């Protein structure tokens, strides 16, 4: 009987501990946001969008016949795909034609996905955008640069493709993100600008963000994208350069204008700024999830679409997105890319949930002439704007 006097309080105390732990786990699970799959309508509504389809097909057919375009196109309004078509070769040497599932290197359009990955961690409460990079990446030598500076290209850092070559040994045939950081820590290349002074587009920023995603999530960048972004959204043809199989059925090859193959180089191992492969349909799934707020909350997206460089008057940059208009009622957010024979364009007009995706595995400058696409969608009476600047 005397032993029960001690056992009962002990059991009660153990129950409190277990119950508290279960409550804490439940709270963590509640705060962890898993992206919902977007609701999509993949069937083309040829009746409703008959005029737009005709003008779009006329545009891209003319470009293809003029030897000015080789690639895939997908245009959608909200969840409705109004135009989707493939033009030309995925692999010229084997006469393999492109199809809806063809996989392209996104080049700098990869920055959009890296930005989204960073903001997913922000929404999960795991990352503060005002945190200094040096508080996350050990020994990072530039002490006043924040995550926000990286996302908006206001860090003032030099481009790794310009300084790393000087310090790479012959044995380093493919540079990694960590090796890039190690070079920065050891050699401290001079920054171009003080943090926050002004906009300076720099690939180093998003290569560092990929490392931050790894550090905070405790997963490799490739694994985080696969498990927390691609798989939840059904993006089944999306990979990074580090986990893609070059023998995959839908893989493409990058070419010059004369269909000369473009070889890989030592910087292909750095990802985040580039190095993400996907299809037009997978990008459409990403765009739809954003429009439907199934991936990031509206408040978070507004941060991403906010102009963060007041000195830029005609165009601006948010968090992983360029933008043409600072007017919320007519804002267009986009990114272009150019790397190893791939030219890419991903545009979203927020007011009517328009998505424009043009992916080319050939150095066609016509990829950036999205003003022609807007004219085809809105009608020939709408004046287009000049093509966007090309990017690495």
C-alpha positions in Angstrom: 0.0 0.0 0.0 2.8 2.4 0.8 4.4 1.7 -2.6 1.2 2.8 -4.3 1.6 6.2 -2.7 4.7 6.8 -4.8 3.6 4.9 -8.0 0.4 6.9 -8.6 2.1 10.4 -8.6 4.8 8.9 -10.8 2.3 7.6 -13.3 0.5 10.9 -13.3 3.8 12.8 -13.9 4.7 10.5 -16.8 1.2 11.1 -18.3 1.9 14.8 -18.2 5.2 14.5 -20.0 3.8 12.3 -22.8 0.8 14.5 -23.2 3.0 17.6 -23.4 5.2 16.0 -26.0 2.2 15.0 -28.1 0.8 18.5 -27.9 4.2 19.9 -28.9 4.4 17.5 -31.8 0.9 18.4 -32.9 1.7 22.1 -32.8 4.8 21.5 -34.9 2.8 19.5 -37.4 0.1 22.2 -37.5 2.7 24.8 -38.3 4.4 22.7 -41.0 2.9 23.6 -44.3 2.8 21.0 -47.0 2.0 22.5 -50.4 -1.4 21.4 -51.8 -1.7 20.2 -55.3 -3.1 22.9 -57.6 -6.4 22.4 -59.2 -5.7 22.3 -63.0 -7.6 21.9 -66.2 -5.2 20.5 -68.7 -7.7 20.2 -71.6 -7.5 23.1 -74.1 -10.8 25.0 -74.4 -10.6 25.5 -78.1 -13.9 27.2 -78.4 -13.5 29.9 -75.8 -10.0 30.8 -76.8 -10.3 30.1 -80.6 -8.9 33.5 -81.6 -6.0 33.5 -79.2 -5.0 29.9 -80.2 -5.0 30.9 -83.9 -2.8 33.9 -83.3 -0.4 32.0 -81.0 -0.1 29.1 -83.4 0.5 31.5 -86.3 3.2 33.3 -84.3 5.2 30.2 -83.3 4.7 28.4 -86.6 6.2 31.4 -88.4 9.1 31.5 -86.0 9.8 27.8 -86.4 9.5 27.9 -90.2 11.9 30.9 -90.2 14.4 28.8 -88.2 14.1 31.2 -85.3 12.6 28.9 -82.7 13.1 25.3 -81.4 11.4 24.5 -78.1 8.2 24.1 -76.1 5.4 26.6 -75.4 2.6 26.6 -72.8 0.2 29.5 -72.4 -2.5 29.4 -69.7 -5.2 31.6 -68.1 -5.7 30.5 -64.6 -6.1 26.7 -64.6 -7.0 26.6 -68.3 -4.2 25.8 -70.8 -5.1 27.7 -74.0 -2.0 26.8 -76.0 0.6 24.0 -75.7 2.9 22.9 -78.5 6.3 21.5 -79.3 8.5 22.7 -82.1 11.6 20.9 -83.3 14.2 18.6 -81.8 15.0 17.5 -78.3 18.1 15.7 -79.5 19.1 16.6 -83.0 21.6 13.8 -83.5 19.1 11.1 -83.0 16.2 13.0 -84.6 14.3 12.9 -81.3 11.5 15.4 -81.4 10.3 17.5 -78.5 7.1 16.6 -76.8 4.9 17.9 -73.9 7.1 16.1 -71.3 10.5 17.2 -72.7 12.8 18.4 -69.9 14.8 21.7 -70.3 17.6 23.3 -68.2 15.9 26.4 -66.8 19.1 28.5 -66.5 18.2 31.7 -64.5 14.5 30.8 -64.3 15.9 28.4 -61.7 16.1 31.5 -59.4 12.3 31.6 -59.2 12.2 28.1 -57.8 15.1 28.8 -55.4 13.2 31.9 -54.2 10.1 29.8 -53.7 12.1 27.2 -51.7 13.5 30.0 -49.5 10.0 31.5 -48.8 8.6 28.0 -48.0 11.1 27.9 -45.1 10.1 31.4 -44.2 6.5 30.4 -44.0 7.3 27.4 -41.9 8.9 29.7 -39.4 12.4 28.2 -39.9 14.0 31.2 -41.6 13.9 34.9 -40.9 14.6 36.9 -44.0 16.5 39.6 -42.0 18.9 37.1 -40.7 22.5 37.7 -41.6 24.0 35.1 -43.9 27.0 34.8 -41.6 24.7 33.6 -38.8 23.7 30.7 -41.0 26.7 29.8 -43.1 29.7 29.4 -40.8 32.7 31.7 -41.5 30.9 33.6 -44.3 33.2 36.7 -44.4 30.7 39.3 -45.5 29.1 40.2 -42.2 26.2 42.6 -43.0 24.5 40.7 -45.9 21.1 39.3 -45.1 18.9 36.6 -46.7 16.7 39.4 -48.0 19.8 41.0 -49.7 20.4 37.7 -51.6 16.8 37.3 -52.7 16.6 40.8 -54.1 20.2 41.0 -55.6 21.2 43.8 -53.2 24.2 42.0 -51.6 26.9 43.7 -53.6 28.7 40.3 -53.9 30.9 39.5 -56.9 29.8 36.8 -59.4 31.4 33.4 -58.7 31.8 32.7 -62.4 34.2 35.6 -62.5 36.4 35.0 -59.4 36.3 31.2 -58.7 38.3 30.2 -61.8 41.4 31.9 -60.4 41.4 29.7 -57.3 40.2 26.4 -58.7 42.8 23.6 -59.0 43.1 21.2 -62.0 41.4 18.5 -59.9 38.3 20.6 -59.4 36.6 19.7 -62.7 33.2 20.6 -61.4 32.7 23.3 -58.8 30.0 22.7 -56.1 28.1 25.3 -54.0 30.2 24.4 -50.9 33.4 24.7 -52.8 32.3 28.1 -54.1 31.6 29.2 -50.5 35.0 27.7 -49.3 36.8 29.9 -51.9 34.9 33.0 -50.7 35.8 32.2 -47.1 39.5 31.6 -47.9 40.2 34.3 -50.4 37.5 36.9 -49.6 37.1 38.4 -53.2 36.3 42.0 -53.0 32.6 42.9 -52.9 31.3 45.2 -55.7 29.1 47.2 -53.5 28.0 47.7 -49.9 25.0 45.5 -48.9 21.7 47.2 -49.7 23.3 50.1 -51.6 21.6 49.2 -55.0 20.5 46.4 -57.2 23.3 44.3 -58.8 22.2 41.1 -60.5 24.6 38.3 -59.3 24.4 34.5 -59.6 26.3 34.1 -56.3 23.3 35.3 -54.4 21.1 32.4 -55.4 23.9 29.8 -55.2 24.2 30.9 -51.5 20.5 30.6 -51.0 20.6 27.0 -52.1 23.2 26.4 -49.3 21.0 28.2 -46.8 18.0 26.0 -47.8 20.2 23.0 -47.1 21.5 24.3 -43.8 18.0 25.3 -42.5 16.1 22.3 -43.8 18.8 19.8 -43.0 18.4 18.3 -46.5 20.3 18.6 -49.7 18.9 21.3 -52.0 18.0 18.6 -54.5 16.2 16.6 -51.9 14.3 19.6 -50.4 13.0 20.5 -53.9 12.0 17.0 -54.6 10.2 16.3 -51.2 8.9 19.7 -50.3 8.0 21.2 -53.7 8.1 18.9 -56.8 6.4 15.8 -55.4 3.6 17.7 -53.5 2.7 19.6 -56.6 3.0 16.6 -59.0 6.0 18.1 -60.8 7.1 14.7 -62.0 9.6 15.9 -64.6 11.6 18.2 -62.4 15.2 17.7 -61.2 18.4 19.5 -60.4 21.6 19.0 -62.3 22.9 16.9 -59.4 20.1 14.3 -59.5 18.9 14.2 -63.1 19.6 11.1 -65.2 21.0 12.1 -68.6 19.6 9.0 -70.1 16.0 9.9 -69.2 13.5 9.5 -72.0 12.4 13.1 -72.1 15.8 14.8 -71.6 17.0 17.4 -74.2 20.3 18.7 -75.3 21.4 22.3 -75.5 22.5 23.7 -78.9 23.9 26.8 -80.6 21.8 28.5 -83.4 23.5 26.1 -85.9 22.7 23.0 -83.8 26.2 22.7 -82.5 26.2 20.9 -79.1 27.1 23.1 -76.1 29.4 21.2 -73.7 29.1 21.3 -69.9 31.8 23.2 -67.9 33.2 23.4 -64.4 30.4 25.7 -63.2 27.5 23.2 -63.9 27.8 21.7 -60.4 26.7 25.0 -58.8 22.9 25.1 -58.5 20.2 27.4 -57.3 21.1 30.3 -59.6 20.7 27.8 -62.5 20.8 24.0 -62.8 17.1 23.1 -62.4 15.5 21.0 -65.1 11.8 20.8 -65.8 9.0 20.8 -68.4 6.6 23.4 -69.5 3.7 21.5 -67.8 5.6 21.3 -64.5 6.2 25.0 -64.5 2.5 25.5 -65.2 1.7 23.4 -62.1 4.0 25.7 -60.1 2.4 28.8 -61.5 -1.1 27.5 -60.8 -0.3 26.6 -57.2 0.9 30.1 -56.7 -2.2 31.7 -58.2 -4.4 29.4 -56.0 -2.3 30.2 -52.9 -1.8 26.4 -52.4 2.0 26.8 -52.2 2.7 30.2 -50.6 0.2 32.5 -48.8 -0.9 35.7 -50.6 1.0 37.8 -48.0 4.2 35.9 -48.7 3.8 36.3 -52.5 3.2 40.0 -52.1 6.7 40.2 -50.4 8.1 38.3 -53.4 6.4 40.6 -55.9 7.2 43.8 -54.1 9.9 46.0 -55.8 12.9 46.0 -53.5 15.2 48.4 -55.5 13.7 51.9 -55.4 16.5 53.3 -57.5 15.2 51.2 -60.5 12.3 53.2 -62.1 11.3 51.3 -65.3 11.7 47.7 -64.0 12.5 46.1 -60.7 13.3 42.9 -58.8 11.4 41.2 -56.0 12.4 38.0 -54.3 13.4 35.8 -57.3 11.2 37.6 -59.7 11.8 40.5 -62.1 8.8 42.8 -62.8 7.9 45.3 -65.5 5.2 47.3 -63.7 5.2 48.5 -60.2 1.4 49.0 -60.4 -0.3 46.2 -58.5 -3.3 46.4 -60.9 -1.1 45.6 -64.0 1.9 43.8 -62.5 3.8 41.2 -64.5 6.4 39.1 -62.7 8.8 37.1 -64.7 12.3 35.7 -65.2 14.4 34.8 -68.2 17.4 32.5 -68.5 20.3 31.7 -70.7 22.8 28.9 -70.1 24.6 26.3 -72.3 22.3 26.5 -75.3 19.1 26.9 -73.3 17.1 30.1 -73.4 14.0 30.3 -71.2 11.2 32.6 -70.3 8.6 32.3 -67.5 6.0 35.2 -67.3 3.0 35.6 -65.1 0.5 38.5 -65.4 -1.2 38.7 -62.0 -4.4 40.6 -62.8 -5.8 37.8 -65.0 -3.7 34.8 -63.8 -1.9 34.5 -67.1 1.0 32.2 -67.4 3.5 32.3 -70.3 6.2 29.6 -70.5 8.6 29.4 -73.4 11.5 26.9 -73.1 14.1 26.5 -75.8 17.1 24.2 -76.1 18.6 26.3 -78.8 20.0 29.9 -78.6 16.8 31.5 -80.1 16.5 35.2 -79.0 12.9 35.0 -80.0 12.2 33.3 -76.6 12.4 36.8 -75.0 10.0 38.4 -77.4 7.0 37.8 -75.1 5.5 41.2 -76.2 4.4 39.3 -79.3 2.7 36.7 -77.2 0.9 39.3 -75.2 -0.3 40.9 -78.5 -1.5 37.5 -79.6 -3.4 37.0 -76.4 -4.9 40.5 -76.0 -5.5 41.1 -79.7 -3.4 42.8 -82.4 -4.7 46.3 -81.3 -2.7 46.0 -78.1 0.8 47.6 -78.4 3.6 45.4 -77.2 6.7 46.4 -75.3 10.3 45.8 -76.3 11.9 42.4 -75.6 13.4 41.8 -72.1 17.1 41.8 -71.6 19.0 38.5 -72.0 20.5 36.9 -68.9 23.0 34.2 -68.0 
